Amino acid sequence: YFDYSHIKFYKKEYYEMIFSHEFAKAFWKHLSGSKYSGEHCYKFEDYAGNTISWGYYPDWQYHLQQLVLKREPLKYLEQFLDKDD
């Protein structure tokens, strides 16, 4: 008999960590001036297509949003790791 409950626990723990604002701010703060840095614009429109408001996401917020949308979030994070170490 093998109990998988501990695996579910650890999976939940890492998801809570990587999807937190604190993690995202720390992980992506180094992006300034890198190829992953940039102005990530958002725009809100009304039902007629008129712009209500717009602005820019910070890098960490944009990448956190992208991370949440990925089927394999750890693969998304991997591309930002320094592989020379």
N, C-alpha and C positions, 0 to 999 in steps of 0.2 A: 504494500500500500504506500503510495506516494502522495503527499499533500502539496498541492500547487498554490496554496494560499499565500505562502511567503513570496512567490514570484509575482503574484498580483499586487502584493503590498509594495514591492520594490518598483514595479512598473508605475504604480500610482505615484510613488514618491518622486521618481525622476520626472514624470510629466508635470507634477506640481512645481518642481524646481525650474525646468527649462521654459515653462510657459509663464513664469512670474515676471513682473516688471523689473524687479531688482536684478534678476539674472540677466535679462535682456540689456539693461543699462550697462551692467558690468562687462558683458560679453562683447557687445558691439561698440563700446566707447572708443576703441582704438581705430575705428574705421575712418576717421577724419583724414581726408587726403588720399585714401586708398581707392582701388578700382571698385569697391563695393559702396563707396560713399557717394552721396548725391542728393539732389533735392527731390524729395518724394512728395508730389503735390496731391492734394485732395480737393474735391469740389462737390458741394451739395447743390442739387437743383430741385426746383419745384416741379409739379406735374406738367407744366408747360415747357420745361427745359430752361427756364431762367435760373441763372446762378444766384443762389441764396448766400452762400459763403464759400470761401476757399482759404487754403493755407498750406503749410508744409509740415510733413511728419518729420520728427527727428529720425536719424538712421536706425536707432534701436527700435523705435516703434514700428517703422516700416518692416524691418526684418522679423520682428516678433509676429506681426500680422502674416507675413509670408510663411513663417514657421508653423503657425497654427493651421494653415491651409494644406500643408504637405502631408502626404500619406506616411512618409518615413521622416519624421522631424530630425532624427539624429543624423541622417544623411545630409540634410540641409545644413546643420551645424558644422558637419565635417569639412565643408568647403572653406570655412573660415579659419580652420586650424593651421598653424604653421607646421608644415610637414617636413621641414628641414631638421627638426630636433630628433 
